[in-house]
Amino acid sequence: MENNKIAVGLDIGTTKIVAMIGEKNEYGKLEILGIGKAKSLGVKRGVVSNITQTIQSIQQAIDEAENVSGRKIDDVVVGIAGQHIRSLHHSDYITRNNPEEVIDEEDIDNLVNQVHKLVMLPGEEIIHVLPQEFKVDSQGEIKEPVGMYGGRLEANFHVVVGQVSSIRNIGRCVKSAGLDLADITLEPLASASAVLSQEEKEAGVALIDIGGGTTDLAIFKDGIIRHTAVIPFGGNVITEDIKEGCSIIEKQAELLKIKFGSAWPGENKETEIVSIPGLRGREPKEITLKNLSKIIHARVQEIIEHVYLEIKNYGHETSKGKLIAGIVLTGGGSQLKHLRQLVEYITGMDARIGYPNEHLAGDSDESLSSPSYATAVGLLMEGLEKECKNESVVCEDETIEGAKTTNQSEEEKVVEKKPVKKRKSFFEKFTDSFKEFLDNAE
């Protein structure tokens, strides 16, 4: 294995499944070594509805990525979305046994573990517990309490909850495709790390990821994630409407949407007409572009209004919660013509299309920086971050900062990686307990 750590992001979407292999180059940018994609047949609205087909699609995407990159894929970072995801706010505190000592990672872990014990509705499970700000002994708005003195440590949390069965089904598919789960991440969070800049997260921004089956929303303010939501509509309902409204088959509806579709009906003249070949032996159909964009407009408006409602619920209209950086649109659905203008018109907020090219190496293939790969790039980044963390802990234990662990024998490496246990993030704990569950379920 080379010096460079590789990671794999697996985006199990409603329309496509993407496997992306990459590593960091010397400038800390992503080098994409290979990408594989397959049509996703067993996923509806971000939730697995046909296990066998999903496994086949995952294998197809993985095989293609392996062939392109010439690397073997063992474990993957998977994204989770779907209409069952909801988020809530919760605050909790712990009283420390020894206020004479400074607060360390362990105290934060204890606090987070306490939140993990929250009683959820039957069939729900906590996916992420994200601390927002801490309070030590009554001093509020602390971003990083480690190293401070205090007896009572309190925090507000953003808790993301999902359906146990849906999460397990995804795990089952990945496992049956012969892969290990390195991590599970909420898809809007992955897309956010791929397309948002730190300044935007500080100023306040809403990321809208319009996929095939779902539209994901993540809201950041002061650099912290404040709200997440998954709305169960996406690009597919637009295609569905075109199919119904124009009485044509799905493949033609999809092509029409991509080639001629626009979210703004005023654009097209009455005289612009597309002719579509009829089914075997039937006359071709003629469709005016004005009608087409009217159908698209009605549906897109509905999706945006849903999302805008979530943004208002979060408190965008209060002075404290104002999202100064506005909206960033990404995902395959964001490539619809004039969508940005419509979003700005409906919400009155500034909008831009988010491309995941900021983190990619300069010589990357143009097609990789398409918004439809935002989630895959984000998942890949998560995977590499995780590898990095494990590495840095190993390095610290060697007391030689930044020393490379390549010249050691395998056993020594294992010995030195042990201390990583101490600093597991809550999320890794979740992944571990989840893996155990899967192993027992076999």
Secondary structure, 3 states (H helix, E strand, C coil): CCCCCEEEEEEECCCEEEEEEEEECCCCCEEEEEEEEEECCCEECCEECCHHHHHHHHHHHHHHHHHHHCCCCCEEEEEECCCCCEEEEEEEEEECCCCCCCCCHHHHHHHHHHHHCCCCCCCEEEEEEEEEEEEECCEEEECCCCCCCCCEEEEEEEEEEEEHHHHHHHHHHHHHCCCEEEEEEEHHHHHHHHHCCHHHHHHCEEEEEECCCCEEEEEEECCEEEEEEEECCCHHHHHHHHHHHHCCCHHHHHHHHHHHCECCHHHCCCCCEEEECCCCCCCCEEEEHHHHHHHHHHHHHHHHHHHHHHHHHHCCCCCCCCCCCCEEEECHHHHCECHHHHHHHHHCCCEEECCCCCCECCCCCHHHHCHHHHHHHHHHHHHHHHHHHHHHHHHHHCCCCCCCCCCCCHHHHHHHHHHHHHHCCHHHHHHHHHHHHHHHHC
